[in-house]
């Protein structure tokens, strides 16, 4: 967590998050580099401590960074095992749009301890990726998680009764015995996973190729993907050192390495580091009362990780699933 002085407030909280600009590293320059954190599970749901999702927050932060002419680059600070497919894709698209067009600004990734699966998915479209040698990354793949409890129901004498409009309406139901799952159902689910996996690989290929091409004016263009990189896109995790070797990241280093790279890519020598932080005040608390039918509201310090939903597709590292 960064600390520093508050510089300004953005947004009215009606259609988007209210943010305040905080300086986390001062400089004599008027140039700014915005630090955007991607921490924990990537989800389209609002976390317990606020009313806006990670997707909404990242989009609003990028919007503010694009509107501010003094902002010259963005550092995406990733420490995540991944998360929901749709949420990861929305963030990746927002990053791509932020970098494109007139006035596009580079986004540089600083990978922390973990930037795997969806954490790598949101990193792939960025202009430059920095990882520590010991960063856990990769885990390129898709998973759908569910539980089958039919055997337990049979043991305690509970028999499910299902009425459905079509023969596939109870696909993925936890009450179906494995024998009741037809080969056609398995093929349809696998086809969905394969389609999403194909999208993941396209995001990696397109993002890394675009970064390498766009950096051709730099003395150091970064690392191109290995010709056989897809052989490593089988769900395995990679160390930062291995990811660098095969072109999944551009440079080995820490957060300060990413800061130096952001300055080089934006052609500046100095810049303040800033971060947009969400304002949580009494109006947010009253919003919770308005949305809840409960007679009391429990406020806790910290954030509960979003729960995995059966039937959802995820870009998630096995380090989280364990």
C-alpha positions as CSV (number, residue, x, y, z in Angstrom):
1,X,0.0,0.0,0.0
2,X,1.3,3.4,-0.9
3,X,1.0,6.5,1.2
4,X,1.3,10.2,0.3
5,X,-0.4,13.5,0.0
6,X,-3.8,14.0,-1.6
7,X,-3.8,16.1,-4.7
8,X,-7.4,16.1,-6.0
9,X,-10.8,14.4,-6.2
10,X,-12.5,13.0,-9.3
11,X,-16.0,11.7,-10.0
12,X,-19.3,12.4,-8.3
13,X,-19.9,8.8,-7.1
14,X,-23.2,8.7,-9.0
15,X,-22.1,6.9,-12.2
16,X,-18.7,5.8,-11.1
17,X,-16.2,5.6,-8.3
18,X,-15.1,8.8,-6.5
19,X,-11.4,8.9,-6.6
20,X,-8.7,11.1,-5.0
21,X,-5.3,11.6,-6.4
22,X,-2.5,10.7,-4.0
23,X,1.2,11.4,-4.6
24,X,3.2,8.4,-3.6
25,X,6.6,9.5,-4.8
26,X,7.4,13.2,-5.3
27,X,9.4,14.8,-8.1
28,X,10.3,18.3,-9.2
29,X,8.7,17.5,-12.5
30,X,5.0,18.1,-13.5
31,X,5.0,14.8,-15.3
32,X,3.0,12.0,-13.7
33,X,3.1,8.2,-13.8
34,X,-0.1,6.5,-12.5
35,X,0.1,3.3,-10.5
36,X,-2.9,1.1,-11.0
37,X,-3.0,-2.0,-8.7
38,X,-4.5,-5.3,-9.8
39,X,-4.5,-7.2,-6.5
40,X,-6.3,-10.4,-5.5
41,X,-9.0,-12.2,-7.5
42,X,-10.0,-10.4,-10.6
43,X,-13.8,-10.1,-10.3
44,X,-16.7,-8.2,-11.8
45,X,-18.4,-8.1,-8.4
46,X,-18.1,-5.4,-5.9
47,X,-15.8,-6.2,-3.0
48,X,-17.1,-6.1,0.6
49,X,-15.5,-2.8,1.5
50,X,-17.0,-0.8,-1.3
51,X,-19.7,-0.6,-3.9
52,X,-17.6,-0.7,-7.1
53,X,-15.9,-3.7,-8.7
54,X,-12.3,-4.0,-9.6
55,X,-13.3,-3.7,-13.3
56,X,-15.2,-0.4,-12.6
57,X,-12.3,1.0,-10.6
58,X,-9.6,0.1,-13.2
59,X,-11.7,1.6,-16.0
60,X,-12.2,4.8,-14.1
61,X,-8.5,5.1,-13.2
62,X,-7.5,4.6,-16.8
63,X,-10.1,7.2,-17.8
64,X,-8.7,9.8,-15.4
65,X,-5.1,9.0,-16.5
66,X,-6.1,9.5,-20.2
67,X,-7.8,12.8,-19.5
68,X,-4.9,14.2,-17.5
69,X,-2.3,15.7,-20.0
70,X,0.4,15.5,-17.3
71,X,0.1,11.7,-17.0
72,X,2.7,10.2,-19.3
73,X,2.4,6.5,-18.5
74,X,0.7,3.9,-16.3
75,X,2.2,1.2,-14.2
76,X,-0.1,-1.8,-13.8
77,X,1.0,-3.3,-10.4
78,X,-0.1,-7.0,-10.7
79,X,-0.3,-9.4,-7.8
80,X,-3.1,-11.7,-8.7
81,X,-3.8,-15.4,-9.3
82,X,-6.4,-14.5,-11.9
83,X,-10.1,-14.6,-11.8
84,X,-13.3,-14.4,-13.9
85,X,-12.9,-14.6,-17.6
86,X,-15.2,-11.7,-18.4
87,X,-13.7,-9.4,-15.8
88,X,-10.2,-10.2,-17.0
89,X,-11.2,-9.6,-20.6
90,X,-12.9,-6.2,-19.8
91,X,-9.7,-5.0,-18.1
92,X,-7.5,-6.2,-20.9
93,X,-9.8,-4.4,-23.4
94,X,-9.7,-1.2,-21.4
95,X,-5.9,-1.3,-21.3
96,X,-5.7,-1.8,-25.1
97,X,-8.1,1.1,-25.7
98,X,-6.1,3.3,-23.4
99,X,-2.9,2.7,-25.3
100,X,-4.4,3.1,-28.8
101,X,-5.2,6.2,-30.8
102,X,-3.9,9.7,-30.6
103,X,-2.5,10.5,-27.2
104,X,-2.1,6.9,-26.3
105,X,0.1,6.3,-23.3
106,X,2.2,3.2,-22.5
107,X,1.1,0.8,-19.8
108,X,4.0,-1.0,-18.1
109,X,3.4,-4.1,-15.9
110,X,5.2,-4.6,-12.6
111,X,4.6,-8.2,-11.6
112,X,4.7,-9.0,-7.9
113,X,4.8,-12.4,-6.3
114,X,2.0,-13.8,-8.4
115,X,0.7,-12.7,-11.8
116,X,-0.7,-15.9,-13.2
117,X,-3.6,-16.9,-15.5
118,X,-6.0,-13.9,-15.5
119,X,-3.2,-11.9,-13.9
120,X,-1.1,-12.6,-17.0
121,X,-4.2,-12.1,-19.3
122,X,-4.5,-8.4,-18.2
123,X,-0.7,-8.0,-18.5
124,X,-0.4,-9.3,-22.1
125,X,-1.8,-6.2,-23.9
126,X,0.6,-3.9,-22.1
127,X,3.6,-2.1,-23.7
128,X,6.2,-3.7,-21.4
129,X,6.2,-6.4,-18.8
130,X,8.6,-6.5,-15.8
131,X,8.8,-9.5,-13.6
132,X,11.0,-10.6,-10.7
133,X,13.0,-13.8,-11.2
134,X,10.8,-15.5,-8.6
135,X,7.5,-14.2,-9.8
136,X,4.9,-16.9,-10.4
137,X,3.3,-16.3,-13.7
138,X,2.0,-18.1,-16.8
139,X,-0.8,-20.6,-16.0
140,X,-2.3,-19.8,-19.4
141,X,-5.5,-21.7,-19.5
142,X,-9.2,-21.9,-18.6
143,X,-11.0,-23.8,-15.8
144,X,-14.7,-24.4,-15.0
145,X,-15.2,-25.5,-11.4
146,X,-18.1,-27.4,-10.0
147,X,-19.1,-30.0,-7.4
148,X,-21.1,-33.2,-8.0
149,X,-22.8,-34.3,-4.8
150,X,-25.1,-37.0,-6.2
151,X,-23.2,-39.8,-4.5
152,X,-23.8,-38.1,-1.1
153,X,-27.5,-37.6,-1.8
154,X,-27.8,-41.3,-2.7
155,X,-26.1,-42.3,0.6
156,X,-28.5,-40.3,2.7
157,X,-31.6,-41.3,0.8
158,X,-32.3,-38.0,-1.0
159,X,-33.5,-38.3,-4.6
160,X,-33.5,-35.2,-6.8
161,X,-36.6,-34.5,-8.9
162,X,-35.8,-32.4,-12.0
163,X,-38.3,-30.9,-14.5
164,X,-36.8,-29.2,-17.5
165,X,-37.7,-27.7,-20.9
166,X,-34.9,-29.3,-22.8
167,X,-32.6,-32.2,-22.4
168,X,-29.5,-30.0,-21.8
169,X,-31.2,-27.6,-19.4
170,X,-29.6,-29.4,-16.3
171,X,-26.1,-29.4,-17.8
172,X,-23.5,-29.2,-15.0
173,X,-26.0,-29.9,-12.3
174,X,-24.4,-31.2,-9.2
175,X,-27.3,-33.7,-8.7
176,X,-26.7,-35.6,-11.9
177,X,-24.8,-38.9,-11.6
178,X,-21.7,-39.1,-13.8
179,X,-23.5,-41.8,-15.9
180,X,-26.3,-39.3,-16.7
181,X,-23.8,-36.8,-18.2
182,X,-23.9,-37.6,-22.0
183,X,-20.9,-37.4,-24.3
184,X,-22.6,-34.5,-26.1
185,X,-22.8,-32.5,-22.9
186,X,-19.1,-33.0,-22.2
187,X,-18.3,-32.1,-25.8
188,X,-20.3,-28.8,-25.5
189,X,-18.7,-27.8,-22.2
190,X,-15.2,-28.6,-23.6
191,X,-15.9,-26.7,-26.8
192,X,-16.8,-23.6,-24.7
193,X,-13.6,-24.0,-22.7
194,X,-11.5,-24.5,-25.9
195,X,-13.1,-21.4,-27.4
196,X,-12.2,-19.3,-24.4
197,X,-8.7,-20.8,-24.3
198,X,-8.3,-19.8,-27.9
199,X,-9.2,-16.2,-27.0
200,X,-6.6,-16.3,-24.2
201,X,-3.9,-17.3,-26.6
202,X,-4.9,-14.7,-29.1
203,X,-4.7,-12.0,-26.4
204,X,-1.2,-13.2,-25.6
205,X,0.0,-13.4,-29.2
206,X,-1.5,-10.1,-30.3
207,X,-0.4,-8.2,-27.2
208,X,3.1,-9.4,-27.2
209,X,3.5,-8.9,-30.9
210,X,2.1,-5.4,-30.8
211,X,4.4,-4.5,-27.9
212,X,7.5,-5.7,-29.7
213,X,6.5,-3.9,-32.9
214,X,5.6,-0.6,-31.1
215,X,8.9,-0.7,-29.2
216,X,11.0,-0.9,-32.3
217,X,12.2,2.7,-31.9
218,X,13.7,1.8,-28.5
219,X,17.3,0.8,-28.0
220,X,15.8,-2.2,-26.2
221,X,12.7,-3.6,-27.8
222,X,11.9,-6.2,-25.2
223,X,11.5,-9.9,-25.8
224,X,9.6,-11.5,-28.6
225,X,7.6,-14.6,-27.9
226,X,9.3,-17.9,-28.7
227,X,8.1,-19.5,-31.9
228,X,6.9,-22.5,-29.9
229,X,5.4,-20.5,-27.0
230,X,2.1,-22.3,-27.3
231,X,3.7,-25.5,-26.0
232,X,4.0,-23.7,-22.7
233,X,0.4,-22.5,-22.7
234,X,-0.9,-25.7,-21.1
235,X,-1.7,-24.4,-17.7
236,X,1.8,-24.7,-16.3
237,X,3.1,-22.0,-14.1
238,X,6.4,-20.3,-14.9
239,X,9.0,-18.4,-12.8
240,X,9.7,-14.9,-13.9
241,X,13.1,-16.1,-15.1
242,X,11.5,-18.8,-17.3
243,X,8.8,-16.4,-18.6
244,X,11.6,-14.0,-19.6
245,X,13.5,-16.7,-21.3
246,X,10.5,-17.6,-23.5
247,X,9.4,-14.0,-24.2
248,X,6.3,-13.8,-21.9
249,X,7.9,-10.9,-20.1
250,X,10.3,-8.2,-21.4
251,X,12.6,-7.6,-18.5
252,X,13.6,-8.9,-15.1
253,X,13.5,-6.5,-12.2
254,X,11.4,-4.9,-9.5
255,X,8.9,-2.0,-9.2
256,X,11.7,0.6,-9.6
257,X,12.7,-1.2,-12.8
258,X,9.2,-0.7,-14.1
259,X,9.3,3.0,-13.1
260,X,12.5,3.5,-15.0
261,X,11.1,1.7,-18.0
262,X,7.9,3.8,-17.9
263,X,10.1,7.0,-18.1
264,X,12.0,5.6,-21.1
265,X,8.9,4.6,-23.0
266,X,7.3,8.0,-22.4
267,X,10.6,9.9,-23.2
268,X,10.8,11.7,-19.8
269,X,13.6,11.8,-17.2
270,X,11.5,12.7,-14.1
271,X,7.9,12.1,-13.0
272,X,5.8,12.0,-9.9
273,X,4.3,8.7,-9.0
274,X,0.6,9.0,-8.2
275,X,-2.3,6.7,-7.4
276,X,-6.0,7.1,-7.6
277,X,-7.7,5.9,-4.4
278,X,-11.4,5.3,-3.9
279,X,-13.1,7.6,-1.4
280,X,-15.1,5.7,1.2
281,X,-17.2,8.0,3.3
282,X,-20.6,8.1,5.0
283,X,-22.5,8.1,1.7
284,X,-21.0,4.7,0.8
285,X,-22.1,3.3,4.2
286,X,-25.6,4.7,3.7
287,X,-25.6,3.1,0.3
288,X,-25.1,-0.3,2.0
289,X,-28.1,0.3,4.2
290,X,-30.2,1.2,1.2
291,X,-29.2,-2.0,-0.7
292,X,-29.7,-4.4,2.3
293,X,-32.7,-5.8,3.9
294,X,-30.7,-6.7,6.9
295,X,-31.4,-5.0,10.2
296,X,-27.7,-4.4,10.8
297,X,-24.6,-3.9,8.8
298,X,-21.4,-5.6,9.8
299,X,-18.3,-3.6,8.9
300,X,-15.0,-5.5,9.0
301,X,-11.4,-4.4,8.3
302,X,-10.0,-6.2,5.3
303,X,-11.6,-7.7,2.2
304,X,-13.2,-11.1,1.6
305,X,-12.1,-12.8,-1.6
306,X,-14.9,-13.4,-4.1
307,X,-16.2,-16.9,-4.0
308,X,-16.0,-19.2,-7.0
309,X,-19.3,-19.8,-8.7
310,X,-20.2,-23.2,-10.2
311,X,-20.6,-22.9,-14.0
312,X,-18.4,-19.8,-14.3
313,X,-15.3,-19.8,-16.5
314,X,-12.2,-18.6,-14.8
315,X,-8.6,-17.7,-15.7
316,X,-7.2,-19.0,-12.4
317,X,-3.8,-20.3,-11.2
318,X,-3.8,-23.7,-9.4
319,X,-2.0,-21.9,-6.6
320,X,-5.4,-20.3,-5.7
321,X,-7.5,-23.4,-6.2
322,X,-5.4,-25.3,-3.7
